[in-house]
């Protein structure tokens, strides 16, 4: 994300593995590999998450001063105010237990991302997250196209809980892979990872995620893409690539659907979300209570599938935290985006805007997710990047005055 030379070689292997496992588990449906109990408890998820929580506790005790340097900056303060409001909604939540557990997990992921990016650098953060996402996407391809999941459907969902979730993970992974590039060897490696994740993204059929990601890639690589000698081949390559993408997505029957089914039932979900907002417009029904709320909606016949969330990040916040939560969230995102712009952090800007665009059709923050981990890394990058604000705070060195030596002594 920044111009730092820090890479994965500085990260202790144990730390890298545990942090990568935390990222990987966020998009993994363990029920597909037999780790779900009869009661529906995702045992696999908790077996991976718990070591990460223990590690995080130890690391916070040892390196709390480094994390505090990030948390005292305005972007982190703004995000923490929003998360504190989420905790406050426990008092009137329709499911206080879920609000407490899920909010705790979200804050842990935010802290873990901020700590990792602050201590080991933004490139190591991007490489670890992108590598974990690529491994899960690759395993999902094998699972669905070769393994037990063969024939599940035309759209790729792999080991994720759905193709929309996998599309979101791939989108973030592509931007992070491009941010992880450094020397010529790693540049080639992470470019290959980004291309592979792009193929996976196309296979999911996520139209909005794909469009937003292509715009993000163009923004990140604008200096390279629009160099005079590359304009013609890049334009021709883009035309061919878009033709291939359109043909692939058409074969997935993404564009062949009728207009009435284009939203896949989201229109019913959004309509019910609006009704829920009307019931508690100021304070909401309690953050991260989607399992209770949308299960009840399915039983009542308000929606035609188990939504799990509002399928819109902004509606999700209004349902859970009301207008107060919505205002705090927008203020937090505005503060983070402003810091990213002032520090000239193109990757942070891209990730924030990408989350905002994909949030139009996905909840993203309705439970502990990759989004919180990325928010933590973005906040740390805007606090440590070498932008104008940081440069202005450096002490000014007085010029050295040369005094001529006396002659005649």
ABEGO torsion letter per residue (X at the ends): XBABABBAAABBAAAAAAAAAAAAAAABBAAAAGABBAAGBBAAAAAAAAAAAAAAAAAAAAAAAAAAAAAABAAAAAAAAAAAAAAAAAAABABAAAAAAAAAAAAAAAAAAAAAAAAAEAAAAAAAAAAAAAAAAAAAAAAAAABAABGABABBAEABAEAAAAAAAAAAAAAAAAAABBBAAAAAAAAAAAAAAAAAAAAAGBAAAAAAAAAAAAAAAAAAAABAAAAAAAAAAAAAAAAAAAAAAAAAGAAABBAAAAAGGAAAAAAAAAAAAAABAAAEAEBGAAAAAAAAAAAAGABABBAGBAGBAAAAAAAAAEAAAAAAAAAAAAAAAAAAAAAGBAAAAAAAAAAAAAAAABAGAABBBAAAAAAAAAAAAAAABBBAAAAAABBBBBBBBBBBBBBGX
